[in-house]
Amino acid sequence: MAVNRIGLVVHGGRTEAVDAAQTVRAWGQDYGIRCTEIDVWQDGGRRSARDEVEAAGDPDLIVTLGGDGTFLRGARLAAEHDALVLGIDLGRVGFLTEVPAAAVCQALDAVREGRLHIDSRMLLTLRASCRLRMPSDVEDWMQYGRGGLLPPPQVRPECEVDDEWGVALNVTALNDVVLEKLSRDRQVSVGVYISGRLLASYSADALLVATPTGSTAYSFAAGGPVVSPRADALVFTPVAPHMTFNRSIVTAPDEPIGLRVLERSGRAVVSIDGQLRGVLDPGDWIGVYAAPQRLRAVRLGPMDFYGRLRERMNLTDAPAAVADGSPAPLWSITTPPPGDLAHLSLPDASHGPAALP
């Protein structure tokens, strides 16, 4: 594919990320491709995703250098501009990045020459009863240890607005949308609706809606299920709920999840992919649903999600099973699958272990 402009999203606090960014710039110079660092601090403040990608000349490829947090920053920008995103892995426990820093030039060569896979990932967006704002009385202490906040989300001008359906906000989440308590000594009380029907009213530390991609992040830590990132679904997970029913709910992609802060609740904070975006008062609500656009992530071979799950989560085998020794492959990895299995996602002779060319 043609790569004319590259946007760099760099974890500036890690020396190896800064060094890898220099490698990308040198590669760009060799091929006459402009490389611009984006999503950076501007005079102590933050810019919107649209402003950032425009300042970088609307890159067609965004390269992230860091861990999953850095990749999420790049995904926010790529989704805004429908650009490709390539994650260079400098993290420790992540699932989103795949290319080691030592292979960054090989990866860029593969992208330029079209030797790549496009991984389409579901994104979330939301409507709200009002525009999200961060009140001045909480903004300062909520920034502690986080740096500056992103600007308030804008309203999408192409969408209808009324009192019953609220306003459509120009935000996207690759991992999750979280509604959490503002005060340490008081849980948030929230009515949870699926497809417009009340599921239950919860009192909890937080309530979150995750994508399949985000199922291995906060949702997993809160006891939620692991969902294949190839699936399309919304995963609702309560965090420390004061009620008997504490299970996650997995909904179809066309079944939105609504969260209404109840009248006697304390205030609640809305976080999108870990970024604080606003505070809701009692009576306010957000509705989370699948975004119309999708993230286009670059992969250089088939994704071994379950192998990575075993490795990154340090899964251990049952002692009784270990006594049987290491199990052999269930199906052949050297010959094509038979016809009745050909429609399934299985390893075969033409798709061996993912590797850089």
N, C-alpha and C positions, 0 to 999 in steps of 0.2 A: 504494500500500500504506500501511497505517497505521504511522507511525513515532512511537513514544511515548517512547523513551529512546535517546539516542545516547552511545556510549562513544568517547572521543577518545584515540588513541595518537599522541603528538606527539614528533617529534625535537627535544628541548629545546635542543640545541646549535646550532640554525639559526634565526635571527631570522625568516625568512620562514615557517617552520613555526609558530612561536609566534604570529605575526600572523594566519596562516590559521586557527589554532584560535580566536582571538578572533572572527573572522568567523563561524565555525560557531556559536559560543555566541550571538552576536547574532542569527543566523538562528533558532536554537532559541527564544530569548526571544520573537521575533515570532510564533511559532506555538505557544507554550506547551509546548515540548519540552525535557525535561531533558537537559543535556549534562554528562557527568562524565568527567574525565581518568582513565584507567586504565593499568595496566602501568607504574607509576611506582615509583621507589625508596621503600622504607619503612624509615626508620631505618637506612639502609645495607644492607638486605637485600632479598631478592626474595620475592614471594608466588607461590603456584601459580596457574595459569590460572583454576581454579574459584574461588579466593578473590578474585581480581581482578574477575571479572565479577560475583560476588555483591556485592562492595563497591560496584560501580557501578550496582547495581539491576537486574542482568540486562538489559543493553541489547539491543534488537532490531536495531540498526544500529551497526556499529563503523566509524569513519572514521579512517583513518591519514593522517598528514601528515608526509611525509618521502620517503625513497627505498624501495628494495626491502627493505632491512633493517627499516625501520619497518613496512612492510606485513607482513613475516613475523611480527613481534611481534603485530600485529593479527589475523593469520590464526590464530595459536595460540589466541587468546582466542575468536575467532568459532567455530572448530571445537569448542571445549569447550562452547559454548552453542547451537550451530546458528544463530548470528546471521548476518546479511548483513554483508559487509565492502566498503567503498568506499575505494579508494586515491587520494589526492590526490598528484599527481606533483611532487615537489621534488627528485628525484634527478638522476643524470647518465647512468647507463648501464643503467638497469633495464628490466625487461620486465613488471613486475607492476602498476604503477600506470598510470592512464590520464588522469586529469582534471587539467588545469593549475590552479594555485592561483587564478588570476584567475577561473576559472569554477566555484568551489566552490559558490556559492549557486545557480547554475543547475543544477548537478548534484543538489543536495539537493532543489530544487523538482521535478526530474524523478523522483527516487526517491519523494517524497511523493505525486506524482500518478500513479505507476505507469508512467511512460514509461521503462522500463528493461529490460535483459536480465539474466538470471541465468546466470553462467558457472560451471558445475559442474566443480570440479577434484579430481583424485585426490589422496588423502593417504596417507602411510605411517604404520605403527605397528610395534611390535616385541614379541617375546617374548625373554626372556633366561634364561640358566641361573641367574641370581641377581639380586637387586635391585641397581640401579646406585647406587654410592656414589662420592664423591670423597674419597679418603684425605687425612688432615690433612697428611701429609708432602709432598703435591703441590698442595694446594688454594691455598696462598698465592701461589706463583709463577705458577700458571696463571691467576690473576685479573689479573695485571699488564696494564694497558691495556684491560681488558675490563669493569671494574666487578664488582659482586657476581654470584655464580653463582645460577642458578635452584635451587630446592630439589630434592632427589632425587625422581625420578619415583615416583609411587605405583603400587601394584598394582591392577589393575582387579578389583573384588570379584566381578563377575558372571561372571568367566572361571575355568575349571578350572585347577588348579595341581597338577603332579606333577614328579617328578625327571627324567622323560624329555622332557616338553614345556615345562618351565620355567614362568616366571611371565609373565603378560601385563601390560605396563606401560602406564600411562595417559599416553601421549605421542603426539603427531602431528607429522609433518613434511610441509611443503608442498614443500620443495626436495629435501632429501637427509638420509640417515643416513650418517655417516662413521666409520670405524674407522681411527685413525691412530697412528703411533708416538709414544711418550712421550719417548723419549730421542733426541737429535739424532744420536748416533753409532751407532745401532742400528735397523735396520729391523724392522718387525713381520712375523712369519710367521703366516699365516692359511690355514686350510682353507676353501675357498669351495664351498658346496653350493647347487644349484638344484633345487627340488622334492625335497629330501632326498637327491639324488645328488651325489657329489663331482665338481666340475668340475676343480679343480686346487688345489694348495697354492702360495700366493704368498708371496714375500718382497718387501715394498714399503714405500714411505713411508706410504701410506694406501690404503684400499679403500673405495669409496663406492657407495651405492645411491641413485639419484635417481628422482624422478618425471619425467614429461614436462615439467612446469613447471620443475623444477630442472635440466633438461638443458642450459639455457643459462647455468648458474651454475658451480659448482666442477667438475662433470663436463665441461663444455665446455672449461674452462681446462686440464683434464687430458687433453684429446684425445678426449673422448667425442662422440657424435653429437648433432645438434640434432633434437629430437623435437617434433612438434606438441603444444601443451598440451591439445588436444582429444582426444588419444589416451589410452588406458589401457595402461600398460606399466611395468615396472621396468627401469632402466638401471644395470647394474653396470659400473663403471670402475675399474681399478687405477691408482694414482698412482706413477710411477717404479718399476715392478716389475723385479726382477732375474731375468728369464726371457724366453724368446723370444716367447711369446704374450702380447702386451700390449694386445690389443684389448678394446673394450667388448662386453658381451653385453646384448641387449634381450630381456626375457622377457615372457610373457603376464601379465596382472594376477593370475591365480590361481596363479602359480608363485613361491613365496617364495624368498628368497635368504638363506642362512645363512652366518655368518662365525664360525669357531671359532679362537681364539688357540691356536697350537700349543705344545707343552710346552717347547720350547727357545727360544721367542720372548721378547722383552721385553714389558713391560706395554703395553697399548693404551688409548687414550682414545676414548670414544664422544661424538661431537658430533651434535646434532640441529638442523638449520637453523642451523648455526654456533654453537649454544649448547653449551658443555661440560656433559655430564650425568653422567659417571662414568668409572671406570677398570676395565678388565678384566685379570685375571691370566691366565697360561697355563692352559689347560684350560677357561676360560670361553667362552661363546658368546652371540651374538645372532641372532635370526631376523627378517628384515625382510619385511613383507608389506603388501598394500593394506589400508588402514583401512576399517572398515565405514561410517564417515561420510565425507562429502565437504565440501569448502569451497564456500560459495555466495558468489561475488564479483559485485559489481554492475558492469555495463557499460552504457553509454548508447547503444551501437550495436554493429554487428558488429565483431569484433576483426580488425585487419589485422596478424596476427602476422608475416607474411613481409615486409611493408613495414617493420615495426619492426625486424625482424632486419637488413634491408639498411641501415637508418639507424643503429641503435645499434652494429652491428659494423663500420660504415664499409666495407661491401663495395665493392670496386672491380671494374670490368669489365676483361676481357682487352683489351690494347691492340689486337689484331687486330679484336676485336668493336667497339670504340669507333669504328673507321674507318668502320663501316657506319651510324653515327649512332644516335640513340635509337630503340629498337624501338617500334612501335605496340602498343596493347593487343591481346592475343591473341584475346579474345572481347569481344563487345559489353558495355558497361556502361550502356547506355541502354534496352535492350529485354530482356524476359524470356528466359531460356534455352529452347531447344527441349525438347520432352517427354522425349527420351532422356537429357537432361542435368539435368532438373528435380530429381532426387534428390541432386545434388552440391552442395557448398558453393562457389558461384560468385557474383560480383557480378551484380546485375540491377537492373532499373528500380525495384523496390520497396525495395532495400537498397543505397542509394548509399553514398558515403564516410561513415564514422562521424563524427558531429558532434553537438554539443550543440544542443538545440532552441532 
